[in-house]
Amino acid sequence: MADFSYLTSTSAADALTRLDSFSAVIDARSESEFAEDHLPGAINWPVLNDAERHSVGLEYAEVSPFSATKRGAAIVLRNIAQLIDREVLQLPREWRPLVYCWRGGKRSGTLALMLAQIGFKVQVVEGGYQHYRRAVIKALEELPAALTYRVVCGSTGAGKSRLLQVIRAQGAQVLDLEALANHRGSVLGLVPGSSQPGQKQFESHVWNALRGFDPERPVFVESESKKIGNLRVPLALMERMRNSPCIRLDMPLEGRVGLLMQDYDYFVSDTPTFCARLDALRSFRGHEVVNGWQEAARAGGTESVFRDLLVMHYDPAYAQSMKRNFSGVSTLLADLSWDGSDASLERAAACAIAAG
């Protein structure tokens, strides 16, 4: 008789509280489903890949569900056999995986059953990714309120992201939304050749970061807009940030220009890409101004373009946005400055932590 004692199920909400207790989190969905979003730390073991899933789906719709199910079962079992041969043979008996698919049904159930029959203690997420997604949405509505925030504000190019990195290195809690979004939060913010995660995956990243913070200690975060590139910051988090105390970091204009030349060095060396990115500012600054910036960049004047961008575009827009959206700018916890040196930034970080 089959032994089902090693196979159990758990709710998505319960699984989220115990993710770190499993030896592995296995996503049994296809590679494109996994790429769109997945549980933090999950690895992809597709029991049906994209092409196979499409083929079986067509047969289900055009021939019959029974015919498609038979053929799908044959493919799934072959794939699971290959997965066991490639991934499982070297694993110890103590290995304890959490397995899920789209709805917690046939794909994850079949894989989990085979692993349990081997002798591994396996848990399946009830409702699969769909229930996980609902749990994340609910958590992102509730979890931000359980934490306190210190918002690092300051003009574009003042080094806010650098300050956050040093604050983290000095032992404080940091939520780096730009890193999670793979975007620096401006028209120039997307690194050429890279891409942002999808909205669902970004929200998974944010939830995963928030769940690891100690509610008894403040979380330092940058004064972001509602959108970072193409991604929306979760509303409850945005509201908490906008009503949190602020710490300002400043730097003289020429220092900020120098930082931009370092941080955006790929635009310094790739003028055509820089000019193409500047086109996005035509609706804000007009064709004549943008054309002038592009001509200056082509003539080797990228540094002067960065200076104009700060003075004419970013500084006025940022000042208005902060005054309108972040209540804490009127009564700063700390007003910091630095000169571009590591030692100066270390001191600023220590002051920020002490003020927070």
Contacts in CASP RR format, 6 or more apart in sequence:
PFRMAT RR
TARGET T0000
AUTHOR 0000-0000-0000
METHOD contacts of the structure
MODEL  1
MADFSYLTSTSAADALTRLDSFSAVIDARSESEFAEDHLPGAINWPVLND
AERHSVGLEYAEVSPFSATKRGAAIVLRNIAQLIDREVLQLPREWRPLVY
CWRGGKRSGTLALMLAQIGFKVQVVEGGYQHYRRAVIKALEELPAALTYR
VVCGSTGAGKSRLLQVIRAQGAQVLDLEALANHRGSVLGLVPGSSQPGQK
QFESHVWNALRGFDPERPVFVESESKKIGNLRVPLALMERMRNSPCIRLD
MPLEGRVGLLMQDYDYFVSDTPTFCARLDALRSFRGHEVVNGWQEAARAG
GTESVFRDLLVMHYDPAYAQSMKRNFSGVSTLLADLSWDGSDASLERAAA
CAIAAG
2 117 0 8 1.000
3 116 0 8 1.000
3 117 0 8 1.000
4 113 0 8 1.000
4 116 0 8 1.000
6 116 0 8 1.000
6 117 0 8 1.000
6 119 0 8 1.000
6 120 0 8 1.000
6 121 0 8 1.000
6 122 0 8 1.000
7 112 0 8 1.000
7 113 0 8 1.000
7 116 0 8 1.000
7 122 0 8 1.000
7 123 0 8 1.000
7 124 0 8 1.000
8 121 0 8 1.000
8 122 0 8 1.000
8 123 0 8 1.000
8 124 0 8 1.000
9 123 0 8 1.000
9 124 0 8 1.000
9 125 0 8 1.000
9 126 0 8 1.000
10 18 0 8 1.000
10 98 0 8 1.000
10 123 0 8 1.000
10 124 0 8 1.000
10 125 0 8 1.000
10 126 0 8 1.000
11 125 0 8 1.000
11 126 0 8 1.000
11 131 0 8 1.000
12 125 0 8 1.000
12 126 0 8 1.000
12 127 0 8 1.000
12 128 0 8 1.000
12 131 0 8 1.000
12 132 0 8 1.000
12 134 0 8 1.000
12 135 0 8 1.000
13 131 0 8 1.000
13 135 0 8 1.000
15 39 0 8 1.000
15 98 0 8 1.000
15 100 0 8 1.000
15 123 0 8 1.000
15 125 0 8 1.000
15 132 0 8 1.000
16 132 0 8 1.000
16 135 0 8 1.000
16 136 0 8 1.000
16 139 0 8 1.000
16 211 0 8 1.000
19 25 0 8 1.000
19 39 0 8 1.000
19 40 0 8 1.000
19 41 0 8 1.000
19 98 0 8 1.000
21 96 0 8 1.000
22 96 0 8 1.000
22 97 0 8 1.000
22 98 0 8 1.000
22 123 0 8 1.000
23 94 0 8 1.000
23 95 0 8 1.000
23 96 0 8 1.000
23 97 0 8 1.000
24 43 0 8 1.000
24 95 0 8 1.000
24 97 0 8 1.000
24 98 0 8 1.000
25 39 0 8 1.000
25 40 0 8 1.000
25 41 0 8 1.000
25 42 0 8 1.000
25 43 0 8 1.000
25 97 0 8 1.000
25 98 0 8 1.000
25 100 0 8 1.000
26 42 0 8 1.000
26 43 0 8 1.000
26 45 0 8 1.000
26 97 0 8 1.000
26 98 0 8 1.000
26 99 0 8 1.000
26 100 0 8 1.000
26 111 0 8 1.000
27 33 0 8 1.000
27 34 0 8 1.000
27 38 0 8 1.000
27 39 0 8 1.000
27 42 0 8 1.000
27 43 0 8 1.000
27 44 0 8 1.000
27 45 0 8 1.000
27 100 0 8 1.000
27 101 0 8 1.000
27 129 0 8 1.000
28 45 0 8 1.000
28 46 0 8 1.000
28 47 0 8 1.000
28 99 0 8 1.000
28 100 0 8 1.000
28 101 0 8 1.000
28 107 0 8 1.000
28 108 0 8 1.000
28 109 0 8 1.000
28 111 0 8 1.000
29 38 0 8 1.000
29 44 0 8 1.000
29 46 0 8 1.000
29 101 0 8 1.000
29 102 0 8 1.000
29 107 0 8 1.000
29 129 0 8 1.000
30 46 0 8 1.000
30 48 0 8 1.000
30 49 0 8 1.000
30 50 0 8 1.000
30 52 0 8 1.000
30 53 0 8 1.000
31 44 0 8 1.000
31 46 0 8 1.000
31 49 0 8 1.000
31 50 0 8 1.000
32 50 0 8 1.000
33 102 0 8 1.000
33 129 0 8 1.000
34 42 0 8 1.000
34 44 0 8 1.000
34 46 0 8 1.000
36 198 0 8 1.000
36 200 0 8 1.000
36 201 0 8 1.000
37 129 0 8 1.000
37 133 0 8 1.000
37 198 0 8 1.000
37 200 0 8 1.000
37 201 0 8 1.000
37 204 0 8 1.000
38 44 0 8 1.000
38 129 0 8 1.000
38 201 0 8 1.000
38 204 0 8 1.000
39 98 0 8 1.000
39 100 0 8 1.000
39 129 0 8 1.000
39 132 0 8 1.000
39 204 0 8 1.000
40 204 0 8 1.000
40 205 0 8 1.000
40 208 0 8 1.000
45 83 0 8 1.000
45 87 0 8 1.000
45 111 0 8 1.000
46 79 0 8 1.000
47 76 0 8 1.000
47 79 0 8 1.000
47 80 0 8 1.000
47 83 0 8 1.000
47 101 0 8 1.000
47 107 0 8 1.000
47 110 0 8 1.000
47 111 0 8 1.000
48 56 0 8 1.000
48 72 0 8 1.000
48 75 0 8 1.000
48 76 0 8 1.000
48 79 0 8 1.000
48 107 0 8 1.000
49 79 0 8 1.000
52 72 0 8 1.000
52 75 0 8 1.000
52 79 0 8 1.000
56 68 0 8 1.000
56 71 0 8 1.000
56 72 0 8 1.000
56 75 0 8 1.000
57 68 0 8 1.000
59 67 0 8 1.000
59 68 0 8 1.000
59 71 0 8 1.000
60 68 0 8 1.000
60 69 0 8 1.000
73 110 0 8 1.000
76 106 0 8 1.000
76 107 0 8 1.000
76 110 0 8 1.000
77 110 0 8 1.000
80 110 0 8 1.000
80 111 0 8 1.000
80 114 0 8 1.000
83 111 0 8 1.000
84 114 0 8 1.000
84 115 0 8 1.000
84 118 0 8 1.000
88 115 0 8 1.000
88 118 0 8 1.000
91 120 0 8 1.000
93 119 0 8 1.000
93 120 0 8 1.000
95 120 0 8 1.000
96 120 0 8 1.000
96 121 0 8 1.000
96 122 0 8 1.000
96 123 0 8 1.000
97 115 0 8 1.000
97 120 0 8 1.000
97 122 0 8 1.000
97 123 0 8 1.000
98 122 0 8 1.000
98 123 0 8 1.000
98 124 0 8 1.000
98 125 0 8 1.000
99 108 0 8 1.000
99 109 0 8 1.000
99 111 0 8 1.000
99 112 0 8 1.000
99 115 0 8 1.000
99 122 0 8 1.000
99 123 0 8 1.000
99 124 0 8 1.000
99 125 0 8 1.000
100 108 0 8 1.000
100 124 0 8 1.000
100 125 0 8 1.000
100 127 0 8 1.000
100 128 0 8 1.000
100 129 0 8 1.000
100 132 0 8 1.000
101 107 0 8 1.000
101 108 0 8 1.000
101 109 0 8 1.000
101 128 0 8 1.000
101 129 0 8 1.000
102 128 0 8 1.000
102 129 0 8 1.000
102 130 0 8 1.000
103 127 0 8 1.000
103 128 0 8 1.000
103 129 0 8 1.000
103 130 0 8 1.000
104 124 0 8 1.000
104 125 0 8 1.000
104 126 0 8 1.000
104 127 0 8 1.000
104 128 0 8 1.000
104 129 0 8 1.000
105 124 0 8 1.000
105 127 0 8 1.000
105 128 0 8 1.000
108 124 0 8 1.000
108 125 0 8 1.000
108 128 0 8 1.000
109 124 0 8 1.000
112 122 0 8 1.000
112 123 0 8 1.000
112 124 0 8 1.000
115 122 0 8 1.000
116 122 0 8 1.000
125 131 0 8 1.000
125 132 0 8 1.000
133 200 0 8 1.000
136 203 0 8 1.000
136 204 0 8 1.000
136 207 0 8 1.000
137 203 0 8 1.000
139 207 0 8 1.000
139 210 0 8 1.000
139 211 0 8 1.000
140 203 0 8 1.000
140 206 0 8 1.000
140 207 0 8 1.000
140 210 0 8 1.000
140 234 0 8 1.000
140 236 0 8 1.000
140 237 0 8 1.000
141 234 0 8 1.000
141 236 0 8 1.000
142 236 0 8 1.000
143 207 0 8 1.000
143 210 0 8 1.000
143 211 0 8 1.000
143 236 0 8 1.000
144 210 0 8 1.000
144 234 0 8 1.000
144 236 0 8 1.000
144 237 0 8 1.000
144 239 0 8 1.000
144 240 0 8 1.000
145 236 0 8 1.000
145 240 0 8 1.000
146 215 0 8 1.000
147 210 0 8 1.000
147 213 0 8 1.000
147 215 0 8 1.000
147 219 0 8 1.000
147 240 0 8 1.000
148 215 0 8 1.000
148 218 0 8 1.000
148 219 0 8 1.000
148 244 0 8 1.000
149 175 0 8 1.000
149 218 0 8 1.000
149 219 0 8 1.000
149 220 0 8 1.000
149 221 0 8 1.000
149 240 0 8 1.000
149 241 0 8 1.000
149 244 0 8 1.000
149 245 0 8 1.000
150 218 0 8 1.000
150 219 0 8 1.000
150 220 0 8 1.000
150 221 0 8 1.000
150 244 0 8 1.000
150 245 0 8 1.000
150 246 0 8 1.000
150 247 0 8 1.000
150 333 0 8 1.000
150 352 0 8 1.000
150 355 0 8 1.000
150 356 0 8 1.000
151 221 0 8 1.000
151 222 0 8 1.000
151 223 0 8 1.000
151 241 0 8 1.000
151 244 0 8 1.000
151 245 0 8 1.000
151 246 0 8 1.000
151 247 0 8 1.000
151 326 0 8 1.000
151 328 0 8 1.000
152 160 0 8 1.000
152 163 0 8 1.000
152 164 0 8 1.000
152 167 0 8 1.000
152 220 0 8 1.000
152 221 0 8 1.000
152 222 0 8 1.000
152 223 0 8 1.000
152 246 0 8 1.000
152 247 0 8 1.000
152 248 0 8 1.000
152 249 0 8 1.000
152 352 0 8 1.000
153 160 0 8 1.000
153 222 0 8 1.000
153 223 0 8 1.000
153 246 0 8 1.000
153 247 0 8 1.000
153 248 0 8 1.000
153 249 0 8 1.000
153 322 0 8 1.000
153 326 0 8 1.000
153 329 0 8 1.000
154 160 0 8 1.000
154 223 0 8 1.000
154 248 0 8 1.000
154 249 0 8 1.000
154 250 0 8 1.000
154 318 0 8 1.000
154 322 0 8 1.000
155 250 0 8 1.000
155 251 0 8 1.000
155 256 0 8 1.000
155 310 0 8 1.000
155 314 0 8 1.000
155 315 0 8 1.000
155 318 0 8 1.000
155 319 0 8 1.000
156 186 0 8 1.000
156 256 0 8 1.000
156 260 0 8 1.000
156 310 0 8 1.000
156 314 0 8 1.000
156 315 0 8 1.000
156 318 0 8 1.000
157 251 0 8 1.000
157 256 0 8 1.000
157 259 0 8 1.000
157 260 0 8 1.000
157 263 0 8 1.000
157 310 0 8 1.000
158 249 0 8 1.000
158 250 0 8 1.000
158 251 0 8 1.000
158 256 0 8 1.000
158 259 0 8 1.000
159 249 0 8 1.000
159 251 0 8 1.000
159 256 0 8 1.000
159 259 0 8 1.000
160 222 0 8 1.000
160 223 0 8 1.000
160 249 0 8 1.000
161 176 0 8 1.000
161 178 0 8 1.000
161 184 0 8 1.000
161 222 0 8 1.000
162 259 0 8 1.000
162 345 0 8 1.000
163 249 0 8 1.000
163 336 0 8 1.000
163 338 0 8 1.000
163 345 0 8 1.000
163 348 0 8 1.000
163 349 0 8 1.000
163 352 0 8 1.000
164 174 0 8 1.000
164 176 0 8 1.000
164 220 0 8 1.000
164 221 0 8 1.000
164 222 0 8 1.000
165 174 0 8 1.000
165 176 0 8 1.000
166 345 0 8 1.000
166 346 0 8 1.000
166 348 0 8 1.000
166 349 0 8 1.000
167 174 0 8 1.000
167 220 0 8 1.000
167 349 0 8 1.000
167 352 0 8 1.000
167 353 0 8 1.000
168 174 0 8 1.000
168 176 0 8 1.000
168 220 0 8 1.000
169 349 0 8 1.000
170 346 0 8 1.000
170 349 0 8 1.000
170 350 0 8 1.000
170 353 0 8 1.000
171 353 0 8 1.000
172 217 0 8 1.000
172 218 0 8 1.000
172 220 0 8 1.000
172 353 0 8 1.000
173 213 0 8 1.000
173 214 0 8 1.000
173 217 0 8 1.000
173 218 0 8 1.000
173 219 0 8 1.000
173 220 0 8 1.000
174 219 0 8 1.000
174 220 0 8 1.000
174 221 0 8 1.000
175 206 0 8 1.000
175 209 0 8 1.000
175 210 0 8 1.000
175 213 0 8 1.000
175 219 0 8 1.000
175 220 0 8 1.000
175 221 0 8 1.000
176 221 0 8 1.000
176 222 0 8 1.000
177 206 0 8 1.000
177 221 0 8 1.000
177 222 0 8 1.000
177 224 0 8 1.000
177 228 0 8 1.000
177 233 0 8 1.000
178 184 0 8 1.000
178 185 0 8 1.000
178 222 0 8 1.000
178 224 0 8 1.000
178 228 0 8 1.000
180 197 0 8 1.000
180 202 0 8 1.000
180 205 0 8 1.000
180 206 0 8 1.000
180 209 0 8 1.000
181 196 0 8 1.000
181 197 0 8 1.000
181 202 0 8 1.000
181 228 0 8 1.000
181 229 0 8 1.000
181 231 0 8 1.000
182 190 0 8 1.000
182 191 0 8 1.000
182 194 0 8 1.000
182 195 0 8 1.000
182 196 0 8 1.000
182 197 0 8 1.000
183 189 0 8 1.000
183 190 0 8 1.000
183 196 0 8 1.000
183 228 0 8 1.000
183 229 0 8 1.000
183 231 0 8 1.000
184 190 0 8 1.000
184 191 0 8 1.000
184 263 0 8 1.000
185 224 0 8 1.000
185 225 0 8 1.000
185 228 0 8 1.000
185 229 0 8 1.000
186 314 0 8 1.000
187 277 0 8 1.000
187 278 0 8 1.000
187 280 0 8 1.000
187 281 0 8 1.000
188 264 0 8 1.000
188 267 0 8 1.000
188 277 0 8 1.000
189 229 0 8 1.000
190 196 0 8 1.000
190 229 0 8 1.000
191 266 0 8 1.000
192 266 0 8 1.000
192 270 0 8 1.000
192 273 0 8 1.000
196 202 0 8 1.000
196 229 0 8 1.000
196 230 0 8 1.000
196 231 0 8 1.000
197 205 0 8 1.000
197 231 0 8 1.000
198 231 0 8 1.000
199 231 0 8 1.000
199 232 0 8 1.000
202 231 0 8 1.000
203 234 0 8 1.000
206 233 0 8 1.000
206 234 0 8 1.000
206 237 0 8 1.000
210 237 0 8 1.000
213 219 0 8 1.000
218 356 0 8 1.000
220 247 0 8 1.000
220 352 0 8 1.000
221 241 0 8 1.000
223 241 0 8 1.000
223 246 0 8 1.000
223 322 0 8 1.000
223 326 0 8 1.000
224 233 0 8 1.000
224 238 0 8 1.000
224 241 0 8 1.000
225 233 0 8 1.000
225 321 0 8 1.000
226 232 0 8 1.000
226 233 0 8 1.000
226 238 0 8 1.000
227 233 0 8 1.000
233 241 0 8 1.000
241 326 0 8 1.000
242 325 0 8 1.000
242 326 0 8 1.000
242 327 0 8 1.000
243 327 0 8 1.000
243 328 0 8 1.000
244 328 0 8 1.000
245 328 0 8 1.000
245 331 0 8 1.000
245 332 0 8 1.000
245 333 0 8 1.000
245 356 0 8 1.000
246 326 0 8 1.000
246 328 0 8 1.000
246 329 0 8 1.000
246 332 0 8 1.000
246 333 0 8 1.000
247 332 0 8 1.000
247 333 0 8 1.000
247 334 0 8 1.000
247 335 0 8 1.000
247 336 0 8 1.000
247 352 0 8 1.000
247 355 0 8 1.000
247 356 0 8 1.000
248 329 0 8 1.000
248 332 0 8 1.000
248 334 0 8 1.000
248 335 0 8 1.000
248 336 0 8 1.000
249 336 0 8 1.000
249 337 0 8 1.000
249 338 0 8 1.000
249 348 0 8 1.000
249 352 0 8 1.000
250 335 0 8 1.000
250 336 0 8 1.000
250 337 0 8 1.000
251 259 0 8 1.000
251 337 0 8 1.000
251 338 0 8 1.000
251 339 0 8 1.000
251 340 0 8 1.000
253 307 0 8 1.000
253 310 0 8 1.000
253 311 0 8 1.000
255 340 0 8 1.000
256 310 0 8 1.000
257 303 0 8 1.000
257 306 0 8 1.000
257 307 0 8 1.000
257 310 0 8 1.000
258 303 0 8 1.000
258 306 0 8 1.000
259 340 0 8 1.000
260 306 0 8 1.000
260 310 0 8 1.000
261 268 0 8 1.000
261 302 0 8 1.000
261 303 0 8 1.000
261 306 0 8 1.000
264 306 0 8 1.000
266 273 0 8 1.000
267 273 0 8 1.000
267 274 0 8 1.000
267 277 0 8 1.000
267 302 0 8 1.000
268 274 0 8 1.000
268 302 0 8 1.000
271 297 0 8 1.000
271 298 0 8 1.000
271 300 0 8 1.000
271 302 0 8 1.000
274 297 0 8 1.000
274 302 0 8 1.000
274 305 0 8 1.000
275 294 0 8 1.000
275 297 0 8 1.000
275 298 0 8 1.000
278 290 0 8 1.000
278 293 0 8 1.000
278 294 0 8 1.000
278 297 0 8 1.000
278 305 0 8 1.000
279 290 0 8 1.000
281 290 0 8 1.000
281 313 0 8 1.000
282 290 0 8 1.000
284 313 0 8 1.000
285 312 0 8 1.000
285 313 0 8 1.000
289 312 0 8 1.000
293 305 0 8 1.000
293 308 0 8 1.000
293 309 0 8 1.000
296 302 0 8 1.000
296 304 0 8 1.000
296 305 0 8 1.000
297 305 0 8 1.000
322 329 0 8 1.000
323 329 0 8 1.000
333 355 0 8 1.000
333 356 0 8 1.000
334 351 0 8 1.000
334 352 0 8 1.000
334 355 0 8 1.000
334 356 0 8 1.000
336 348 0 8 1.000
336 351 0 8 1.000
336 352 0 8 1.000
337 348 0 8 1.000
338 344 0 8 1.000
338 345 0 8 1.000
338 347 0 8 1.000
338 348 0 8 1.000
END
